[in-house]
């Protein structure tokens, strides 16, 4: 089948893009049956990966690397597809590299830069409070996509994202406007220094603006050693909160966490949104078809993917210096939120 992409293979197999990548790259962290099924579909489809071994061995290969940290967050799958399309338009191939949750993304990046020699690199997810000296060792243009840094200085890295602090503040203010003053939060590990921290700060700021105290007991933090932005994590964190804490709304810092939380609420006999409102973040297509459909902050995926690619290619050509691009998210009010029921 001519013109197939890695996304097409993933769709045929019923798995994520990252799973297809792991199968092609012979990663050990994949079920053998799943791997064999994917490889069989690839063979039957006559699919030729963009990052074929022949191209990777050439020092002049027109390729960029995309490092993904956070495979449980299916939002990244949409971004990878967008980046792949933009690369193909410009005649570049895409090297997709999975970064395990416990791994340092910069160490992985340094390995990829040395072994596969891409012209540039895009980071999806991860913690980017790394020493400037270590970042400079990469020696190639890099863009942080969806990662909003605190610093005014870009440290030689381009960034393309929404303002996670302001967008999280926006969502919390929306829930407050519905009369919810006990809003539970499902968020990143306590030690997070990236997106999760910014979304937590936005939540706290909205409470402060409305004179509502921040309650640590209403915050469920992910476990850095085992949790991902996944349905399972959202389910587990919500069940933990339900054991002893009272709240009338849950704000989950990703749609996957929100959908998992809905399952826990339903098992507890609670109706959504009558008994408890649920809101997410990201704007995944899946959230629109879940029952009830998930209220969320939609990130402009296509814009972010296009801007990330354009910035990176302009940096590669020397047309632009690293800069920070911020896009506005959109509050999508759906079925999972409603005014607080007064008792």
C-alpha positions in Angstrom: 0.0 0.0 0.0 1.8 3.1 -1.2 2.1 6.3 0.9 1.3 4.6 4.2 2.5 6.4 7.4 3.3 5.0 10.8 -0.1 6.3 11.9 -1.8 4.1 9.3 0.0 1.1 10.6 -1.0 1.9 14.1 -4.6 2.3 13.1 -4.6 -1.1 11.3 -3.1 -2.8 14.3 -5.3 -1.0 16.9 -2.3 0.3 18.8 -0.5 3.6 19.4 2.1 5.1 17.1 4.7 4.7 19.8 4.0 0.9 20.1 4.6 0.6 16.3 7.9 2.4 16.8 9.0 0.1 19.6 8.2 -2.9 17.5 10.2 -1.6 14.5 13.1 -0.7 16.7 13.1 -4.0 18.6 12.5 -2.5 22.0 12.2 -5.1 24.8 9.3 -3.3 26.5 6.6 -4.7 24.1 4.4 -7.8 24.2 5.9 -10.4 21.8 2.5 -11.2 20.4 1.8 -7.5 19.7 5.2 -7.0 18.2 4.8 -10.0 15.8 1.3 -8.8 14.8 2.7 -5.3 14.0 5.6 -6.6 12.0 3.3 -8.9 10.1 1.0 -6.0 9.2 4.1 -3.9 8.2 5.2 -6.7 5.9 1.8 -7.3 4.4 1.4 -3.5 3.7 4.8 -3.1 2.1 5.3 -0.2 4.5 8.8 1.4 4.3 9.6 3.4 7.5 10.8 7.0 7.0 13.7 6.3 9.2 15.1 3.3 7.3 18.5 2.0 8.3 20.0 3.1 5.0 19.1 6.7 5.5 20.2 6.8 9.1 23.7 5.7 8.2 24.2 8.6 6.0 25.7 11.7 7.7 23.7 13.9 5.2 20.4 12.2 6.0 17.5 14.7 5.9 16.0 13.5 9.2 14.8 15.0 12.4 14.3 13.1 15.7 11.2 13.3 17.8 11.6 12.2 21.4 8.4 11.3 23.2 8.2 11.0 27.0 4.8 10.1 28.3 3.5 7.3 26.0 0.4 6.9 28.2 -0.8 10.3 27.1 -2.5 9.6 23.7 -2.5 13.4 23.0 1.2 13.0 21.9 0.1 10.5 19.2 -1.9 13.3 17.5 1.2 15.6 17.7 3.5 12.9 16.3 1.2 12.5 13.3 1.2 16.2 12.7 4.9 16.5 12.9 5.4 13.5 10.6 3.1 15.2 8.0 5.1 18.5 8.2 8.4 16.6 7.9 7.1 14.8 4.8 6.1 18.1 3.2 9.7 19.3 3.5 11.3 16.1 2.3 12.5 15.0 5.8 12.1 11.7 7.5 11.1 11.4 11.2 13.0 9.3 13.7 10.6 8.5 16.6 12.3 7.7 19.9 10.5 6.6 23.0 11.8 7.9 26.4 10.9 5.9 29.4 9.4 7.7 32.3 12.3 7.0 34.6 14.9 8.0 31.9 16.5 11.4 31.5 15.3 12.8 28.2 18.5 14.8 27.6 20.7 11.7 28.0 18.5 9.9 25.5 18.7 12.9 23.2 22.5 13.0 23.4 22.6 9.3 22.4 20.2 9.8 19.5 22.1 12.8 18.2 25.4 10.9 18.2 24.1 7.6 16.8 21.5 8.7 14.3 22.8 12.1 13.4 19.5 13.9 12.8 19.6 17.5 11.5 17.4 18.7 14.4 15.3 17.4 17.3 11.8 17.9 18.8 11.0 17.0 22.4 7.4 16.0 23.4 6.9 15.9 27.2 9.6 15.6 29.8 11.3 17.9 32.4 13.4 20.6 31.0 15.3 22.1 33.9 18.6 20.8 32.5 22.0 22.6 32.8 22.7 24.9 29.8 26.1 23.3 29.3 24.6 19.9 28.9 22.0 21.2 26.4 24.8 22.7 24.3 26.4 19.3 23.9 23.6 18.3 21.6 25.1 20.5 18.9 21.9 20.5 16.7 18.8 22.8 16.7 16.1 21.7 19.1 12.5 22.6 19.8 10.4 21.8 22.9 6.9 21.2 21.6 4.1 21.5 24.2 6.7 22.3 26.9 6.4 25.8 28.3 9.6 26.8 30.2 9.6 29.3 33.1 12.8 31.1 32.0 12.7 34.1 29.7 16.0 32.8 28.2 15.4 29.8 25.9 18.9 28.4 26.6 19.3 27.8 22.8 16.0 25.8 22.6 12.9 26.9 20.7 9.6 26.3 22.5 6.1 26.0 21.2 3.2 25.5 23.6 0.1 26.9 25.2 0.6 28.9 28.4 -0.1 25.9 30.8 -0.3 28.2 33.8 -2.9 30.5 32.3 -4.9 27.7 30.7 -5.0 25.8 33.9 -6.1 28.9 35.8 -8.8 29.4 33.1 -10.2 25.9 33.7 -10.2 26.3 37.5 -12.0 29.6 37.2 -14.6 28.1 35.0 -15.3 25.4 37.7 -15.4 28.1 40.4 -18.0 30.0 38.3 -20.2 26.9 38.5 -20.2 27.2 42.3 -17.6 24.5 43.0 -15.3 25.6 45.8 -14.0 22.1 46.7 -12.2 21.1 43.4 -10.0 18.0 43.5 -7.0 18.0 41.3 -5.3 15.0 39.6 -1.8 16.1 38.6 1.8 15.2 38.0 4.3 14.0 40.6 5.3 16.4 43.4 8.8 16.7 42.0 7.6 17.7 38.5 9.3 20.8 37.1 7.6 21.0 33.8 4.0 21.1 32.5 2.5 19.5 35.6 4.0 22.1 37.9 2.6 25.0 35.8 -0.9 23.5 35.7 -0.8 23.0 39.5 0.4 26.6 39.9 -2.5 27.8 37.7 -5.0 25.9 39.8 -3.6 27.4 43.0 -3.6 30.9 41.6 -7.3 30.7 40.6 -8.2 29.6 44.1 -6.2 32.4 45.6 -7.8 35.0 43.3 -11.2 33.9 44.6 -10.2 33.8 48.3 -10.5 30.0 48.5 -7.7 28.2 50.5 -5.6 25.7 48.7 -6.3 22.3 50.3 -3.4 19.8 49.9 -5.8 16.9 50.8 -7.7 17.6 47.6 -4.7 17.1 45.4 -3.8 13.6 44.1 -0.2 13.4 42.8 1.0 10.8 40.4 3.8 8.5 41.5 6.9 9.3 39.5 8.2 5.7 39.6 5.1 4.0 38.2 2.4 6.4 36.9 1.8 7.8 33.4 -0.8 10.2 32.0 -3.1 7.3 31.5 -6.7 6.1 32.1 -5.4 3.6 34.7 -3.7 6.4 36.7 -6.7 8.7 36.5 -8.9 5.8 37.8 -6.5 5.0 40.7 -6.0 8.6 41.8 -9.8 9.3 41.8 -10.5 6.1 43.8 -7.9 7.2 46.4 -9.5 10.6 46.7 -13.0 9.1 47.1 -11.9 7.1 50.1 -12.0 10.0 52.6 -12.2 13.4 50.9 -15.3 15.5 49.9 -15.4 17.4 46.6 -17.9 18.4 44.0 -15.6 18.6 41.0 -12.5 16.9 39.7 -10.0 18.8 37.5 -7.6 16.3 35.8 -4.6 17.8 34.1 -5.0 15.6 31.1 -8.1 14.1 29.3 -6.8 10.6 29.9 -6.7 11.2 33.6 -10.2 12.7 33.5 -11.7 9.7 31.6 -10.1 7.3 34.1 -11.5 9.4 37.0 -15.0 9.1 35.5 -14.9 5.3 35.7 -14.0 5.5 39.4 -16.8 8.0 40.1 -19.4 5.7 38.3 -18.2 2.7 40.3 -18.8 4.7 43.5 -22.4 5.3 42.4 -21.9 9.0 41.5 -23.5 10.5 38.5 -21.5 12.9 36.3 -22.1 15.9 36.3 -25.0 15.8 38.7 -23.0 14.6 41.7 -19.5 15.5 40.6 -18.3 17.5 37.6 -15.2 16.4 35.8 -12.9 18.5 33.6 -9.7 17.6 31.7 -7.0 19.2 29.7 -5.6 18.7 26.1 -8.7 18.4 23.9 -8.2 14.9 22.7 -10.8 13.7 20.1 -11.7 10.8 22.3 -13.0 13.1 25.0 -15.8 14.3 22.6 -17.1 10.8 22.2 -16.9 9.6 25.8 -20.2 9.5 27.7 -20.5 12.1 29.2 -18.3 14.1 26.8 -15.4 15.7 28.6 -15.1 19.4 29.3 -11.6 20.4 28.5 -9.0 22.9 27.4 -8.2 22.1 23.8 -4.6 22.6 22.7 -4.3 23.6 19.0 -2.5 20.4 18.0 -2.2 21.2 14.3 -0.9 24.7 14.9 1.6 23.5 17.5 2.8 20.7 15.2 3.2 23.1 12.2 4.8 25.8 14.3 7.2 23.4 15.9 8.3 22.0 12.5 8.6 25.4 10.9 10.6 26.8 13.7 13.0 23.8 13.8 13.5 23.9 10.0 14.2 27.6 10.0 16.7 27.1 12.8 18.4 24.3 10.8 18.6 26.7 7.8 19.9 29.5 10.0 16.9 31.7 9.2 15.7 32.0 12.8 17.2 31.9 16.3 15.5 29.9 19.1 12.4 31.7 20.3 9.3 31.0 22.5 5.9 30.7 20.7 2.7 30.7 22.8 -0.7 29.7 21.5 -4.1 30.1 23.3 -6.1 27.1 24.3 -9.8 26.8 23.9 -12.2 26.1 26.8 -14.6 23.4 25.5 -17.7 23.1 27.7 -19.3 19.7 27.3 -21.5 17.3 29.2 -19.2 16.4 32.1 -19.5 19.7 34.0 -22.5 21.5 35.5 -23.4 23.9 38.3 -22.8 22.6 41.8 -25.9 21.0 43.3 -26.9 22.8 46.5 -27.7 20.5 49.4 
